[in-house]
């Protein structure tokens, strides 16, 4: 029985170490991703007007995932050279294009 217990203990130790390695790698990847997003955000914020920056901040506070998507779209927009600065109206247009279309519902009475 001691051999079986030794094998189980060794297998358990291996699984724990593998789990710890995976967790640390995932944490490093997340930290790296956050750093890249922060760098892109710093560049994009410099090219936003005051009103657009305020709107972006509101979106970021309400929905961080949507704000990240919006940030990447604005970075692509600026990188493509379509504009040197992003105004509030341009930001609204980008938001309208990315918003899902609402379905119209009809209620029929029988």
C-alpha positions as a Python dict, from the first residue, in 0.01 Angstrom:
ca = {
    (1, 'X'): (0, 0, 0),
    (2, 'X'): (286, 239, 63),
    (3, 'X'): (394, 227, -304),
    (4, 'X'): (43, 317, -413),
    (5, 'X'): (31, 605, -165),
    (6, 'X'): (373, 727, -283),
    (7, 'X'): (256, 724, -644),
    (8, 'X'): (-61, 913, -552),
    (9, 'X'): (134, 1168, -350),
    (10, 'X'): (386, 1224, -635),
    (11, 'X'): (105, 1260, -889),
    (12, 'X'): (-71, 1508, -663),
    (13, 'X'): (248, 1712, -623),
    (14, 'X'): (296, 1718, -1002),
    (15, 'X'): (-60, 1837, -1055),
    (16, 'X'): (-22, 2110, -794),
    (17, 'X'): (302, 2235, -950),
    (18, 'X'): (147, 2232, -1297),
    (19, 'X'): (-152, 2427, -1162),
    (20, 'X'): (76, 2686, -999),
    (21, 'X'): (276, 2727, -1320),
    (22, 'X'): (-38, 2773, -1527),
    (23, 'X'): (-173, 3027, -1281),
    (24, 'X'): (150, 3228, -1280),
    (25, 'X'): (171, 3224, -1662),
    (26, 'X'): (-187, 3341, -1688),
    (27, 'X'): (-123, 3622, -1440),
    (28, 'X'): (182, 3733, -1640),
    (29, 'X'): (-18, 3733, -1963),
    (30, 'X'): (-296, 3938, -1805),
    (31, 'X'): (-46, 4188, -1665),
    (32, 'X'): (121, 4219, -2004),
    (33, 'X'): (-216, 4272, -2173),
    (34, 'X'): (-312, 4542, -1921),
    (35, 'X'): (19, 4717, -1980),
    (36, 'X'): (-34, 4717, -2356),
    (37, 'X'): (-388, 4851, -2316),
    (38, 'X'): (-259, 5126, -2087),
    (39, 'X'): (1, 5227, -2345),
    (40, 'X'): (-255, 5241, -2625),
    (41, 'X'): (-494, 5432, -2400),
    (42, 'X'): (-229, 5692, -2320),
    (43, 'X'): (-163, 5752, -2690),
    (44, 'X'): (-531, 5768, -2785),
    (45, 'X'): (-625, 5997, -2494),
    (46, 'X'): (-379, 6257, -2623),
    (47, 'X'): (-575, 6280, -2945),
    (48, 'X'): (-923, 6305, -2798),
    (49, 'X'): (-1105, 6632, -2755),
    (50, 'X'): (-1223, 6726, -2407),
    (51, 'X'): (-1582, 6615, -2475),
    (52, 'X'): (-1471, 6288, -2638),
    (53, 'X'): (-1241, 6214, -2345),
    (54, 'X'): (-1526, 6271, -2102),
    (55, 'X'): (-1755, 6041, -2303),
    (56, 'X'): (-1484, 5773, -2319),
    (57, 'X'): (-1432, 5799, -1942),
    (58, 'X'): (-1805, 5754, -1883),
    (59, 'X'): (-1813, 5447, -2106),
    (60, 'X'): (-1507, 5305, -1933),
    (61, 'X'): (-1670, 5347, -1593),
    (62, 'X'): (-1996, 5187, -1708),
    (63, 'X'): (-1863, 4904, -1928),
    (64, 'X'): (-1485, 4840, -1926),
    (65, 'X'): (-1504, 4570, -2196),
    (66, 'X'): (-1687, 4799, -2437),
    (67, 'X'): (-1440, 5075, -2357),
    (68, 'X'): (-1149, 4846, -2447),
    (69, 'X'): (-1310, 4759, -2780),
    (70, 'X'): (-1376, 5126, -2845),
    (71, 'X'): (-1017, 5211, -2754),
    (72, 'X'): (-882, 4961, -3006),
    (73, 'X'): (-1114, 5095, -3277),
    (74, 'X'): (-1002, 5452, -3209),
    (75, 'X'): (-636, 5343, -3219),
    (76, 'X'): (-691, 5178, -3557),
    (77, 'X'): (-876, 5488, -3676),
    (78, 'X'): (-588, 5715, -3575),
    (79, 'X'): (-320, 5478, -3704),
    (80, 'X'): (-487, 5459, -4045),
    (81, 'X'): (-456, 5838, -4065),
    (82, 'X'): (-827, 5903, -4104),
    (83, 'X'): (-808, 6187, -3852),
    (84, 'X'): (-554, 6362, -3635),
    (85, 'X'): (-795, 6407, -3344),
    (86, 'X'): (-1118, 6235, -3248),
    (87, 'X'): (-1406, 6463, -3167),
    (88, 'X'): (-1715, 6380, -2967),
    (89, 'X'): (-1922, 6349, -3286),
    (90, 'X'): (-1672, 6105, -3435),
    (91, 'X'): (-1680, 5903, -3115),
    (92, 'X'): (-2061, 5893, -3128),
    (93, 'X'): (-2047, 5765, -3487),
    (94, 'X'): (-1801, 5492, -3390),
    (95, 'X'): (-2029, 5392, -3102),
    (96, 'X'): (-2335, 5378, -3328),
    (97, 'X'): (-2155, 5156, -3576),
    (98, 'X'): (-2041, 4915, -3306),
    (99, 'X'): (-2375, 4901, -3122),
    (100, 'X'): (-2584, 4594, -3199),
    (101, 'X'): (-2890, 4657, -3408),
    (102, 'X'): (-3212, 4649, -3215),
    (103, 'X'): (-3477, 4410, -3333),
    (104, 'X'): (-3824, 4540, -3382),
    (105, 'X'): (-4087, 4340, -3201),
    (106, 'X'): (-4447, 4315, -3306),
    (107, 'X'): (-4714, 4194, -3072),
    (108, 'X'): (-5019, 4041, -3231),
    (109, 'X'): (-5338, 3979, -3039),
    (110, 'X'): (-5524, 3665, -3115),
}
